């Protein structure tokens, strides 16, 4: 009996040990991770050893701002004291495996050491180190009664791609300098290193250009509208144009420096020749079309007919005129100043969704075509892109555009950002052009993440599990030409920073893991376990995210006798769905979904909530039966 009790006690101890073992949930997944026995406990007084290097400011800043704030520990840099708690070491002889951004992280019971070839690697090592501590370390205020422990671990890590980007559209809705800084702070947690700023569009010109004051005096402002962007009524003449804003050149310098300190490059985009209504309103002489002086900066009213696909048919001419020499003088002045403000090697020039129906009617364009031997409107745009390329190159920058620049003949040294699926990027890479993959198929963060009944409605959906399937370097191309990948947050339907966060996370986790981690390390089930861990971290950091992954996926159809049939599935494993048809609010005491449902004859609403075990994890979804019927009938037709 005594022996049985001993065995029983041992089993209880082992079980308790297994339950108490820290969960390691690092996003993006490291190249190599080995766990040991025991934990390191962060003391109240943290002595740090670090190289005296100008770029160490933000490496140490993570400790002082994030770690000290939540733990209450004091962080002291003192290379003279022995036995440091945290050591940062720059390799005297480069570790070729690590490159410029890789690191080695060692956690023992006595302390933490991070080694790298460059400060950038130390910075990314700190981001990983923070993820080894309890989620409360991300708190914006001090947290008590927490054991600040990290598991004994050895990590070797370096990125798969050098281009790990997020695009932030600050034109459709203006985001302040502080908003952009917060966006940078959030993205570096997950080792992104490129912020693509979409600075100009039909809805606003957001960067000061000296000598062209109307771009920001006129082009940066519009009538404020709220609702579903793209469906607004045209602004009345007496409505105030007081919504918008722009960045001064000093603002840009400040943002560039802020990003640089966090090992992020900022790439500017000046979107031309389409998407240029704000510029045309500011300087109507840049247009091919008479009457452009009557145009206004778009507030969200319909200005394009998309019924025939891309390119659209323009209802107003939002293009710069390729046949007008004033356009190239304008672009030379813009690119000169943009090149001076942004140290990054590329300038993104847009080139997408350029309508050509106004060009077709222009005598200037017809004369240009005859003079240059151009046969199609695509060749007219190619003429424009090649002239613009020469301007960009003359400023010491590389030329990058959306994949439409492939149409009509690509400029010789142009790089391509492939958004219309992967096809354009594959074609460009096979031609020997550098490519960044950012396809709508996987990487458009403005798309709905769940059912349109609860998400802000837009024309397409992209769920987390689909985003995680992104592979920037297909087997059919030479991977040398694939610089990397990025996700794009267009903001037509994004009105504020909290919603920008909601749209970015958790899909931003999936892209981060895709562009950093080894291809063979990706695993959806393992990844989602980590995502749930990071939901808790984002809660502590007060960063908003979408819980859409927990919501049911609805499917409706008609039976042979025309009854409505509703089916539901979940994006992730381990969820139970509970539902009601009687207008009450279901919980886990209600019927559990087990198969196709036929609504009661007079039911008007299906309410559903998802549970994981006994805990609700999804939102209460109220799905009108009429909506399900309409979807079934659309499919049937």
LUMKE-339888 format. One line per 4 residues: number of its first residue (from 1); for each residue y, x, z of C-alpha. Coordinates in Angstrom, 2 decimals. Layout:
NUM	Y/X/Z  ...
END
This chain:
1	0.00/0.00/0.00  2.34/2.86/0.91  1.63/4.50/-2.45  2.38/1.20/-4.26
5	5.71/0.92/-2.42  6.56/4.50/-3.36  5.80/3.84/-7.03  7.76/0.59/-6.87
9	10.75/2.38/-5.30  10.60/5.08/-7.97  10.62/2.45/-10.73  13.65/0.80/-9.15
13	15.47/4.15/-9.04  14.64/4.91/-12.67  15.80/1.44/-13.72  19.03/1.82/-11.79
17	19.56/5.23/-13.35  19.05/3.79/-16.82  21.54/1.01/-16.11  24.13/3.42/-14.73
21	23.82/5.94/-17.57  27.14/5.99/-19.44  27.20/4.43/-22.89  28.46/6.82/-25.54
25	30.24/4.86/-28.24  32.33/7.17/-30.39  34.16/5.86/-33.47  33.96/7.48/-35.95
29	30.43/8.73/-35.36  30.35/12.54/-34.83  28.35/14.89/-37.03  26.21/16.00/-34.08
33	25.97/14.68/-30.51  23.58/15.89/-27.84  23.56/14.51/-24.30  22.54/16.38/-21.19
37	21.92/15.50/-17.56  24.70/14.54/-15.20  28.39/13.73/-15.51  31.76/15.33/-15.21
41	34.23/13.69/-12.82  37.94/13.99/-13.51  39.79/15.28/-10.42  43.20/14.12/-9.21
45	44.72/17.45/-10.23  43.77/18.50/-13.75  44.42/22.14/-14.62  44.57/22.74/-18.38
49	44.30/25.98/-20.32  45.72/25.81/-23.85  47.04/28.21/-26.49  50.80/28.59/-26.62
53	51.18/27.01/-30.04  53.95/24.73/-31.27  51.42/22.23/-32.61  49.82/21.82/-29.19
57	52.58/19.46/-28.06  50.78/16.26/-28.99  47.34/17.58/-28.10  48.61/17.86/-24.55
61	50.65/14.70/-25.03  47.48/12.62/-25.26  46.49/13.86/-21.83  49.89/13.35/-20.26
65	50.66/9.99/-21.82  47.28/8.27/-21.96  45.05/10.00/-19.43  47.61/10.50/-16.66
69	49.05/7.01/-17.08  45.76/5.24/-16.46  44.03/7.59/-14.02  47.01/8.67/-11.94
73	45.87/12.28/-12.25  48.44/15.03/-12.58  48.07/17.17/-15.71  49.22/20.77/-15.29
77	49.22/23.39/-18.04  48.72/26.74/-16.35  46.84/29.48/-18.15  47.19/31.81/-15.13
81	45.04/29.72/-12.79  41.25/30.23/-12.92  38.61/27.52/-13.37  40.46/25.05/-15.60
85	39.31/21.44/-15.75  40.03/21.18/-19.50  40.16/24.18/-21.84  41.50/24.19/-25.39
89	40.51/27.21/-27.46  41.51/28.22/-30.97  38.83/30.31/-32.63  39.85/33.89/-33.31
93	37.33/33.99/-36.14  37.21/30.78/-38.13  34.13/28.63/-37.75  33.58/27.79/-41.43
97	31.62/24.65/-40.64  34.58/23.10/-38.81  37.29/23.60/-41.44  40.86/22.71/-40.45
101	40.11/19.41/-38.69  36.73/19.92/-37.04  36.02/20.72/-33.39  33.32/21.51/-30.88
105	33.45/19.54/-27.62  31.46/20.57/-24.56  31.30/18.49/-21.38  29.55/20.05/-18.39
109	29.49/18.95/-14.77  32.31/21.43/-14.09  34.72/20.87/-16.94  35.50/20.16/-20.59
113	36.03/22.68/-23.39  37.28/21.89/-26.89  37.22/24.60/-29.59  38.64/24.41/-33.09
117	40.03/26.56/-35.88  43.35/24.71/-35.94  45.35/22.50/-33.53  44.44/19.47/-35.65
121	40.80/19.96/-34.64  41.78/20.13/-30.98  43.75/16.91/-31.42  40.76/15.08/-32.87
125	38.58/16.55/-30.14  40.89/15.00/-27.55  40.54/11.60/-29.23  36.76/11.89/-28.91
129	37.01/13.12/-25.32  39.01/10.02/-24.38  36.21/7.82/-25.73  33.71/9.47/-23.38
133	35.55/8.19/-20.30  35.41/4.54/-19.11  37.39/2.05/-21.18  39.95/1.73/-18.39
137	41.31/5.13/-19.41  43.09/3.27/-22.22  45.01/1.09/-19.76  48.78/0.98/-20.09
141	49.06/1.01/-16.27  47.29/2.93/-13.51  43.81/1.66/-12.64  42.25/2.18/-9.22
145	38.68/2.14/-7.94  37.26/3.71/-11.09  34.95/6.70/-11.25  36.57/8.70/-14.03
149	33.37/10.26/-15.33  32.20/11.50/-18.72  28.58/12.27/-19.62  27.44/15.85/-20.09
153	27.61/16.18/-23.86  27.73/18.71/-26.71  29.49/17.51/-29.88  30.07/19.24/-33.19
157	32.27/17.25/-35.51  34.28/17.54/-38.74  35.41/15.06/-41.41  33.56/14.14/-44.57
161	36.80/13.56/-46.53  40.24/15.12/-46.30  42.00/11.86/-47.29  41.55/9.27/-44.54
165	44.26/6.73/-45.08  45.77/3.44/-44.05  48.41/1.75/-46.19  51.13/-0.24/-44.40
169	53.21/-2.59/-46.54  56.68/-2.60/-44.96  58.30/-4.28/-47.96  56.89/-7.83/-47.94
173	57.88/-8.04/-44.28  60.03/-5.36/-42.72  58.60/-3.47/-39.76  60.87/-1.45/-37.53
177	60.75/2.28/-36.97  59.13/1.60/-33.58  56.49/-0.57/-35.28  55.62/2.21/-37.69
181	55.32/4.68/-34.82  52.96/2.32/-33.02  50.91/1.95/-36.21  50.60/5.76/-36.31
185	49.63/5.91/-32.63  46.87/3.37/-33.20  45.46/4.99/-36.34  45.17/8.51/-34.90
189	42.83/7.23/-32.17  40.27/6.94/-34.97  41.12/10.19/-36.78  43.09/8.78/-39.72
193	45.40/11.42/-41.18  47.33/9.66/-43.97  49.86/6.83/-43.68  50.70/5.31/-47.05
197	54.05/3.48/-46.76  54.63/0.81/-49.39  58.43/0.99/-49.39  59.56/-1.14/-52.35
201	58.56/-4.44/-53.88  59.92/-7.81/-55.03  60.62/-8.77/-51.43  62.64/-5.79/-50.31
205	63.75/-2.20/-50.91  63.23/-0.33/-47.63  64.55/3.21/-48.09  68.15/4.44/-48.26
209	69.00/6.21/-51.54  72.38/7.90/-51.44  74.52/7.04/-54.47  72.64/3.75/-54.96
213	73.99/1.71/-52.02  73.12/-1.72/-53.42  69.41/-0.99/-53.04  69.81/-1.48/-49.29
217	73.01/-3.54/-49.18  71.48/-6.17/-51.49  67.84/-5.31/-52.16  66.79/-5.03/-48.52
221	67.76/-8.61/-47.56  66.50/-12.09/-48.36  66.37/-15.65/-47.06  63.95/-16.00/-44.16
225	61.01/-18.34/-44.74  58.01/-19.17/-42.55  54.72/-20.70/-43.66  52.32/-19.76/-46.45
229	53.92/-16.96/-48.43  53.84/-17.64/-52.17  54.32/-21.38/-51.76  57.88/-21.46/-50.39
233	60.62/-23.50/-51.99  63.20/-21.41/-53.88  66.08/-20.43/-51.57  69.22/-22.54/-51.89
237	72.50/-20.74/-52.73  73.93/-21.43/-49.27  70.92/-20.12/-47.28  71.81/-16.86/-45.51
241	70.18/-13.67/-46.77  69.87/-12.12/-43.33  66.16/-11.27/-43.11  64.97/-7.74/-43.83
245	66.04/-4.20/-43.11  65.58/-0.64/-44.29  65.05/2.89/-43.09  67.95/5.31/-43.24
249	67.18/8.81/-44.41  67.43/9.95/-40.81  64.90/7.26/-39.88  62.52/8.61/-42.52
253	62.93/12.17/-41.25  62.19/10.98/-37.73  59.05/9.11/-38.84  57.82/12.06/-40.89
257	58.25/14.36/-37.89  56.61/11.86/-35.53  53.62/11.64/-37.87  53.44/15.40/-38.38
261	53.23/15.97/-34.63  50.15/13.72/-34.68  48.64/15.49/-37.70  49.41/12.61/-40.05
265	51.03/12.90/-43.48  53.19/10.04/-44.77  52.94/9.25/-48.46  55.79/7.15/-49.90
269	55.23/4.52/-52.56  58.01/3.47/-54.94  56.29/0.67/-56.87  57.40/0.60/-60.54
273	57.73/-0.67/-63.25  56.44/-4.02/-61.92  57.03/-5.28/-58.38  60.66/-4.17/-58.85
277	62.63/-7.38/-58.35  64.55/-6.02/-55.33  65.75/-3.08/-57.46  66.61/-5.36/-60.41
281	68.60/-7.72/-58.19  70.51/-4.71/-56.87  71.13/-3.24/-60.33  70.53/-5.86/-63.08
285	71.22/-3.30/-65.81  67.76/-1.84/-65.10  66.15/-4.95/-66.65  65.29/-5.72/-70.29
289	66.17/-9.36/-69.73  69.50/-11.15/-70.00  70.32/-13.22/-66.95  68.79/-10.76/-64.48
293	72.12/-10.80/-62.67  71.23/-14.34/-61.53  68.00/-13.25/-59.85  67.56/-13.02/-56.06
297	65.28/-10.94/-53.83  62.06/-12.89/-53.46  61.62/-14.83/-50.22  58.05/-15.93/-50.93
301	58.61/-18.50/-53.66  56.27/-18.47/-56.67  57.38/-15.93/-59.28  54.07/-15.25/-61.08
305	51.47/-17.31/-62.90  48.06/-15.81/-62.07  45.99/-18.40/-63.96  45.06/-15.90/-66.68
309	44.32/-13.03/-64.33  45.87/-9.57/-64.09  48.41/-8.80/-65.46  50.10/-12.05/-64.49
313	52.64/-14.01/-66.47  56.06/-13.54/-64.91  58.29/-16.52/-64.21  61.17/-14.09/-63.60
317	61.30/-10.56/-64.98  60.50/-8.31/-62.03  60.09/-5.15/-64.14  62.16/-2.09/-64.90
321	62.79/-1.71/-68.62  60.81/1.18/-70.20  63.21/1.18/-73.18  66.34/1.68/-71.08
325	67.48/5.26/-70.46  69.38/4.09/-67.37  65.99/3.39/-65.78  64.93/7.02/-66.03
329	68.28/8.23/-64.67  67.78/5.79/-61.77  64.23/7.00/-61.14  65.28/10.64/-61.30
333	67.85/10.03/-58.55  65.33/8.06/-56.44  62.52/10.59/-56.83  64.83/13.53/-56.07
337	65.67/12.09/-52.66  62.18/10.78/-51.92  60.72/14.20/-52.69  63.19/15.84/-50.29
341	62.42/13.40/-47.49  58.61/13.44/-47.64  56.84/16.83/-47.48  53.50/15.34/-48.56
345	52.32/16.62/-51.93  51.98/13.20/-53.61  54.43/10.44/-54.48  52.78/7.08/-55.16
349	54.51/5.31/-58.07  52.65/1.98/-58.05  52.03/0.85/-61.63  50.04/-2.24/-60.66
353	50.23/-5.88/-61.76  53.01/-5.27/-64.27  53.71/-8.47/-66.25  54.61/-7.86/-69.89
357	55.59/-11.27/-71.23  59.31/-10.51/-70.92  58.79/-7.15/-72.63  57.17/-8.96/-75.55
361	60.42/-10.86/-76.15  62.72/-7.83/-75.77  64.44/-6.32/-78.81  64.78/-3.08/-76.82
365	61.03/-2.90/-76.32  60.34/-3.69/-79.98  62.65/-0.88/-81.03  60.95/1.50/-78.58
369	57.51/0.62/-79.94  58.62/1.25/-83.51  60.32/4.53/-82.61  57.39/5.88/-80.53
373	54.52/4.40/-82.56  53.33/2.20/-79.69  50.98/-0.61/-80.67  50.38/-2.55/-77.41
377	52.18/-3.46/-74.22  49.70/-1.30/-72.29  50.87/1.64/-74.38  54.46/0.72/-73.52
381	53.61/1.01/-69.84  51.74/4.26/-70.50  54.90/5.61/-72.17  56.82/4.71/-69.02
385	54.22/6.32/-66.73  54.18/9.57/-68.70  57.95/9.86/-68.54  57.88/9.08/-64.84
389	55.16/11.67/-64.32  57.46/14.35/-65.76  60.19/13.29/-63.33  57.81/13.42/-60.34
393	56.40/16.81/-61.38  59.92/18.18/-61.79  60.47/17.49/-58.07  57.47/19.62/-57.15
397	55.27/16.61/-56.38  52.00/15.20/-57.69  51.91/11.82/-59.42  49.63/9.07/-58.03
401	49.34/5.44/-59.11  47.16/2.34/-58.89  44.33/2.15/-61.41  46.39/0.18/-63.97
405	47.91/3.52/-64.99  44.60/4.14/-66.78  45.44/1.40/-69.29  47.05/2.55/-72.51
409	46.33/6.23/-71.79  46.72/8.00/-68.45  49.36/10.63/-67.77  47.78/14.13/-67.95
413	47.90/15.25/-64.31  47.94/11.81/-62.66  45.76/10.97/-59.67  44.40/7.43/-59.38
417	44.12/5.11/-56.40  41.40/2.64/-57.35  42.01/-0.86/-55.97  40.40/-3.18/-58.55
421	36.93/-2.39/-57.31  35.37/1.04/-57.85  35.31/0.96/-61.66  38.76/2.45/-62.27
425	38.16/5.27/-59.82  34.77/6.09/-61.33  36.30/6.14/-64.83  39.18/8.38/-63.70
429	36.85/10.79/-61.88  34.67/11.11/-64.98  37.83/12.04/-66.89  38.51/14.79/-64.35
433	41.32/13.07/-62.43  41.59/13.12/-58.66  40.74/9.75/-57.10  41.32/7.92/-53.84
437	39.10/4.87/-53.41  40.69/1.78/-51.83  38.88/-1.14/-53.50  39.54/-4.79/-52.71
441	35.77/-5.13/-52.39  35.74/-3.27/-49.10  39.17/-2.05/-48.06  41.79/-4.83/-48.26
445	42.84/-5.60/-44.71  45.06/-8.53/-45.70  41.95/-10.56/-46.64  40.62/-13.18/-44.23
449	38.04/-11.90/-41.76  36.40/-15.23/-41.01  36.47/-18.84/-42.12  39.74/-20.09/-43.62
453	39.71/-23.02/-41.20  40.81/-20.62/-38.44  42.17/-17.51/-40.19  45.63/-17.32/-41.79
457	44.73/-18.47/-45.27  44.77/-16.10/-48.23  42.89/-16.07/-51.51  39.92/-13.89/-50.47
461	37.73/-12.91/-47.52  36.36/-9.59/-46.32  34.13/-9.50/-43.28  33.50/-6.49/-41.08
465	29.92/-5.95/-42.25  31.05/-5.85/-45.89  33.81/-3.35/-45.06  31.20/-1.11/-43.43
469	29.29/-0.93/-46.74  32.16/1.04/-48.33  31.02/4.26/-50.00  33.94/6.19/-51.55
473	31.82/8.70/-53.51  29.28/6.90/-55.73  26.33/8.93/-56.95  27.50/8.47/-60.56
477	30.54/10.75/-60.17  31.23/14.34/-59.25  32.23/14.10/-55.58  34.72/16.95/-56.07
481	37.12/14.48/-57.68  36.94/11.94/-54.84  39.63/12.95/-52.36  38.64/10.22/-49.92
485	39.38/6.62/-49.16  41.78/4.28/-47.44  42.29/0.70/-46.34  45.35/-1.29/-47.39
489	47.30/-3.74/-45.25  49.47/-5.87/-47.52  51.82/-8.01/-45.47  52.75/-11.12/-47.45
493	51.09/-13.18/-44.69  51.69/-10.67/-41.87  54.93/-11.56/-40.08  54.83/-9.32/-37.01
497	53.25/-6.24/-35.46  50.74/-8.10/-33.30  49.31/-9.76/-36.38  49.30/-6.42/-38.21
501	47.05/-5.11/-35.43  44.84/-8.22/-35.66  44.31/-7.63/-39.37  43.66/-3.88/-39.01
505	41.08/-3.85/-36.21  38.08/-3.86/-36.18  37.84/-3.38/-39.96  39.87/-0.18/-39.49
509	36.94/1.11/-37.40  34.60/0.65/-40.36  36.85/2.52/-42.79  37.41/5.29/-40.23
513	33.68/5.85/-39.87  33.22/5.73/-43.64  35.75/8.47/-44.40  35.00/10.73/-41.40
517	31.30/10.51/-40.57  28.36/11.87/-42.58  27.00/9.26/-44.97  23.52/9.47/-43.43
521	24.89/8.76/-39.93  26.14/5.28/-40.80  24.13/2.47/-39.24  25.42/-1.09/-39.01
525	23.55/-2.16/-35.85  24.57/0.99/-34.00  28.12/0.68/-35.32  28.58/-2.87/-34.09
529	27.35/-1.93/-30.63  30.17/0.62/-30.61  32.66/-1.93/-31.93  31.97/-4.18/-28.95
533	32.61/-1.24/-26.64  35.92/-0.57/-28.39  36.98/-4.20/-28.10  37.13/-3.47/-24.38
537	39.15/-0.33/-25.03  41.63/-2.19/-27.22  41.97/-4.83/-24.52  42.89/-2.14/-22.01
541	45.34/-0.56/-24.47  46.86/-4.00/-25.23  46.15/-3.58/-28.94  45.32/-6.85/-30.67
545	42.17/-7.23/-32.78  40.25/-9.96/-34.57  37.13/-11.41/-32.91  36.18/-13.05/-36.23
549	32.86/-11.18/-36.38  31.57/-13.54/-33.67  32.53/-16.71/-35.54  29.92/-18.67/-37.51
553	29.67/-18.51/-41.28  29.55/-22.07/-42.64  27.67/-23.21/-45.73  27.56/-26.77/-47.00
557	25.60/-28.50/-49.75  24.24/-31.88/-50.77  20.64/-33.02/-50.36  18.80/-34.78/-53.18
561	19.96/-38.15/-51.80  23.60/-36.90/-51.56  23.68/-36.40/-47.80  25.90/-33.59/-46.56
565	23.95/-30.61/-45.22  25.66/-27.98/-43.05  24.14/-24.57/-42.39  25.47/-21.78/-40.20
569	24.70/-18.11/-39.81  26.19/-15.19/-37.91  27.47/-11.86/-39.09  25.83/-9.99/-36.21
573	22.52/-10.30/-34.41  21.95/-11.72/-30.95  24.34/-14.68/-31.06  23.59/-18.32/-30.30
577	25.67/-21.14/-31.75  26.27/-24.34/-29.77  27.79/-27.40/-31.40  29.00/-30.96/-31.03
581	29.77/-33.86/-33.38  31.26/-36.13/-30.71  34.71/-34.44/-30.52  33.95/-32.80/-27.16
585	34.03/-29.07/-26.55  30.58/-27.46/-26.67  29.33/-24.75/-24.37  25.86/-23.33/-23.74
589	24.67/-26.65/-22.29  25.11/-28.34/-25.69  22.61/-28.38/-28.58  21.85/-24.90/-29.91
593	21.88/-24.49/-33.64  18.37/-23.95/-35.01  18.56/-25.14/-38.59  20.45/-27.21/-41.17
597	22.49/-30.11/-39.77  23.15/-33.52/-41.29  26.26/-34.96/-39.63  26.07/-38.44/-38.11
601	27.34/-41.08/-40.50  30.81/-41.56/-38.99  31.34/-38.09/-37.49  34.69/-36.49/-38.32
605	34.47/-33.08/-36.63  31.91/-30.34/-36.06  32.86/-28.05/-33.18  31.04/-24.76/-32.76
609	31.19/-21.85/-30.32  29.12/-18.65/-30.24  27.54/-17.16/-27.15  25.90/-13.85/-26.38
613	23.49/-14.66/-23.59  25.48/-16.79/-21.16  28.88/-15.47/-22.19  31.07/-17.12/-24.85
617	32.19/-14.46/-27.33  33.47/-16.48/-30.26  36.38/-18.84/-30.63  36.02/-22.59/-30.51
621	35.90/-23.59/-34.19  36.83/-27.14/-35.14  35.48/-27.78/-38.64  36.39/-31.15/-40.20
625	33.43/-32.86/-41.82  35.73/-33.69/-44.72  36.29/-29.96/-45.31  32.56/-29.32/-45.36
629	32.08/-32.20/-47.80  34.82/-30.92/-50.08  33.26/-27.44/-50.16  29.84/-28.88/-50.95
633	31.25/-30.93/-53.79  33.16/-27.95/-55.23  29.93/-25.93/-55.28  28.06/-28.80/-56.89
637	30.62/-29.04/-59.69
END
